[in-house]
Amino acid sequence: MNNITLDRLRHHIDKVDLKILRLLAERMIISKKIGQIKSVLKLPPLQPARWKKVLQTRIKIGEDFGLRSNFIQMIWDHIHDESLTEQKRKTYDS
């Protein structure tokens, strides 16, 4: 009985992980588009005020879902770093 439950839960995690990866890929596509616009507007990829606001709101939302703020900050730092990499690549490679 426990193995069946464990297998079902693991399968469910696999499905959730796939959704997360699809959403991250979608987010990177949007980041590339933002990079293109910033390039045209001669804006730097990093906009500190925007980043501060994004991080604060994501931490708050995460906490509302019962997630630790340190966990959310760590995840969003990585997501943001990758978004900046995509924006810079699109900005300077095109």
C-alpha positions in Angstrom: 0.0 0.0 0.0 2.7 2.5 0.9 4.7 1.8 -2.3 1.6 2.5 -4.4 1.0 5.7 -2.6 4.7 6.7 -2.9 4.7 5.9 -6.6 1.5 8.0 -7.2 3.0 10.9 -5.2 6.2 10.7 -7.2 4.3 10.6 -10.4 2.4 13.6 -9.3 5.7 15.5 -8.5 6.9 14.5 -12.0 3.8 16.2 -13.5 4.2 19.3 -11.4 7.9 19.5 -12.3 7.0 19.4 -16.0 4.6 22.3 -15.5 7.3 24.3 -13.7 9.8 23.7 -16.5 7.3 24.7 -19.2 6.6 27.9 -17.3 10.3 28.7 -16.8 10.8 28.2 -20.6 7.8 30.5 -21.3 9.3 33.1 -18.8 12.7 33.0 -20.7 10.9 33.6 -24.0 9.3 36.7 -22.5 12.7 37.8 -21.0 14.2 37.7 -24.5 11.4 39.9 -25.8 12.0 42.3 -22.9 15.7 42.3 -23.7 14.9 43.3 -27.3 12.8 46.2 -26.2 15.4 47.3 -23.6 18.0 47.2 -26.4 15.9 49.5 -28.6 15.2 51.9 -25.7 18.9 51.8 -24.6 18.0 50.5 -21.2 20.3 48.3 -19.2 19.2 44.7 -18.6 19.2 45.2 -14.8 16.7 47.6 -13.4 17.2 47.6 -9.7 13.9 49.2 -8.7 11.9 46.8 -10.7 13.9 43.8 -9.4 13.4 44.9 -5.8 9.7 45.2 -6.4 9.5 41.8 -8.1 11.4 40.1 -5.3 9.3 41.7 -2.6 6.0 40.7 -4.2 7.2 37.1 -5.0 8.4 36.6 -1.4 5.0 37.8 -0.1 3.1 35.6 -2.5 5.3 32.6 -1.6 4.8 33.2 2.1 1.0 33.3 1.5 1.4 29.8 0.0 3.3 28.7 3.1 6.8 28.8 1.5 9.8 30.2 3.4 11.1 33.6 2.2 14.7 32.4 2.0 13.5 29.6 -0.4 11.7 32.1 -2.6 14.6 34.5 -2.6 17.0 31.8 -3.6 14.8 30.6 -6.5 14.0 34.0 -7.7 17.7 35.1 -7.6 18.4 32.2 -10.0 15.5 32.9 -12.2 16.4 36.5 -12.4 20.0 35.8 -13.1 19.0 33.6 -16.0 16.6 36.2 -17.3 19.3 38.8 -17.3 21.6 36.4 -19.1 18.9 35.9 -21.8 18.3 39.7 -22.0 22.0 40.4 -22.4 22.5 37.7 -24.9 19.6 39.0 -27.0 20.6 42.6 -26.5 24.2 42.2 -27.5 24.1 39.2 -29.9 21.5 40.5 -32.3 
